[in-house]
Amino acid sequence: MSWNQIVDRAMMVSGFFQHAAVLTREGFLAASSHGFIVSKTDFKEIMSCFLDPQHLYRRGCTVAGIKYVAISGNPRMIHCKIGPEGLVCVRAKNCVLVGLYRPPVMAPQAVTAIEMVADQINSGMYNVDM
């Protein structure tokens, strides 16, 4: 399965995400939904938030030109919001998954969906290498 198929068939088809992307561990955009560009600068911001929760809580996280306020974060998952919209980023063994959700989707639905995809990648369910 390709990274594009993971975005399309595993993330977007769930109906929980307005936009989704897969980034390599080096910060390159491997795949994304139509019109959603996550830059290398965004990747650096996301990784800073994973590595330093205080950075996340002090500054939030900016992705695709939108600054989100931190809700929760740990070395594996970041959850941020701006108004009713949310950003969820999850680290998998060989990539970073990024999902943006909007109402009527609720945060727990989006977080569970993206973590499930990361778990499937980690388990080898998707035969994709970077």
Secondary structure per residue as TSV (DSSP state, phi and psi in degrees):
chain	resnum	aa	ss	phi	psi
A	1	M	-	360.0	138.5
A	2	S	-	-86.3	166.2
A	3	W	H	-64.0	-35.3
A	4	N	H	-61.9	-39.9
A	5	Q	H	-66.9	-35.2
A	6	I	I	-64.2	-44.4
A	7	V	I	-61.0	-49.9
A	8	D	I	-72.0	-47.4
A	9	R	I	-92.4	-26.9
A	10	A	I	-101.1	-34.3
A	11	M	I	-100.8	-57.3
A	12	M	G	-69.0	-37.2
A	13	V	G	-65.3	-20.4
A	14	S	G	-62.5	-24.7
A	15	G	S	82.6	-0.5
A	16	F	-	-89.3	-16.0
A	17	F	-	-117.9	135.8
A	18	Q	S	-75.8	-39.8
A	19	H	E	-142.5	155.0
A	20	A	E	-151.0	153.7
A	21	A	E	-151.2	157.0
A	22	V	E	-122.6	128.7
A	23	L	E	-114.7	143.8
A	24	T	E	-70.7	166.4
A	25	R	T	-66.2	-15.8
A	26	E	T	-91.8	-4.6
A	27	G	S	97.6	8.8
A	28	F	-	-87.1	142.7
A	29	L	E	-74.6	112.2
A	30	A	E	-86.4	-35.2
A	31	A	E	-165.8	152.6
A	32	S	E	-156.8	160.3
A	33	S	S	-71.0	162.9
A	34	H	T	-55.0	124.4
A	35	G	T	80.7	2.8
A	36	F	-	-104.4	110.3
A	37	I	-	-113.4	119.7
A	38	V	-	-107.9	115.7
A	39	S	-	-83.3	169.6
A	40	K	H	-63.9	-33.8
A	41	T	H	-63.5	-42.6
A	42	D	H	-60.2	-42.7
A	43	F	H	-59.1	-44.7
A	44	K	H	-60.8	-40.4
A	45	E	H	-62.5	-46.4
A	46	I	H	-60.5	-46.3
A	47	M	H	-64.3	-37.5
A	48	S	H	-60.1	-38.2
A	49	C	H	-69.0	-38.3
A	50	F	H	-63.9	-44.2
A	51	L	H	-79.9	-25.8
A	52	D	-	-138.0	92.1
A	53	P	H	-56.0	-29.9
A	54	Q	H	-64.3	-36.9
A	55	H	H	-59.0	-46.1
A	56	L	H	-58.8	-48.6
A	57	Y	H	-73.9	-29.2
A	58	R	H	-75.6	-44.1
A	59	R	H	-114.5	-10.9
A	60	G	-	74.6	-159.2
A	61	C	E	-143.4	129.7
A	62	T	E	-105.5	126.0
A	63	V	E	-137.8	132.3
A	64	A	T	54.3	37.5
A	65	G	T	80.6	3.7
A	66	I	E	-114.7	128.5
A	67	K	E	-92.5	124.1
A	68	Y	E	-106.8	148.4
A	69	V	E	-92.1	137.1
A	70	A	E	-66.7	134.3
A	71	I	E	-108.0	-48.9
A	72	S	E	-156.5	158.4
A	73	G	E	-165.4	148.8
A	74	N	-	-153.4	179.0
A	75	P	S	-62.4	-13.1
A	76	R	S	-106.2	-35.7
A	77	M	E	-135.8	140.1
A	78	I	E	-122.4	133.7
A	79	H	E	-128.9	123.5
A	80	C	E	-133.9	161.4
A	81	K	E	-141.2	157.5
A	82	I	E	-140.8	111.3
A	83	G	T	59.9	-134.7
A	84	P	T	-82.8	-7.8
A	85	E	E	-90.4	149.2
A	86	G	E	-133.7	156.8
A	87	L	E	-122.5	130.0
A	88	V	E	-128.4	128.5
A	89	C	E	-125.4	134.6
A	90	V	E	-133.7	135.1
A	91	R	E	-88.0	128.8
A	92	A	-	-109.9	178.8
A	93	K	S	-62.7	-30.2
A	94	N	S	-132.5	17.2
A	95	C	E	-163.8	174.7
A	96	V	E	-123.8	127.5
A	97	L	E	-97.0	137.5
A	98	V	E	-127.8	129.8
A	99	G	E	-135.4	137.2
A	100	L	E	-112.1	130.5
A	101	Y	E	-125.0	155.8
A	102	R	-	-136.5	159.3
A	103	P	T	-56.8	146.0
A	104	P	T	-87.6	5.0
A	105	V	S	-66.1	136.1
A	106	M	-	-100.6	153.1
A	107	A	H	-51.3	-48.0
A	108	P	H	-59.5	-33.9
A	109	Q	H	-65.0	-47.2
A	110	A	H	-65.6	-44.8
A	111	V	H	-61.9	-47.3
A	112	T	H	-61.8	-42.8
A	113	A	H	-63.7	-46.0
A	114	I	H	-73.4	-35.0
A	115	E	H	-66.7	-33.3
A	116	M	H	-64.7	-41.6
A	117	V	H	-63.7	-42.9
A	118	A	H	-61.3	-42.4
A	119	D	H	-63.0	-38.9
A	120	Q	H	-66.4	-39.3
A	121	I	H	-63.2	-46.8
A	122	N	H	-62.6	-32.5
A	123	S	H	-80.4	-9.5
A	124	G	T	89.0	9.7
A	125	M	S	-60.2	-37.8
A	126	Y	S	-101.6	120.6
A	127	N	-	-85.7	76.0
A	128	V	-	-130.9	131.4
A	129	D	-	-118.8	153.8
A	130	M	-	-89.4	360.0
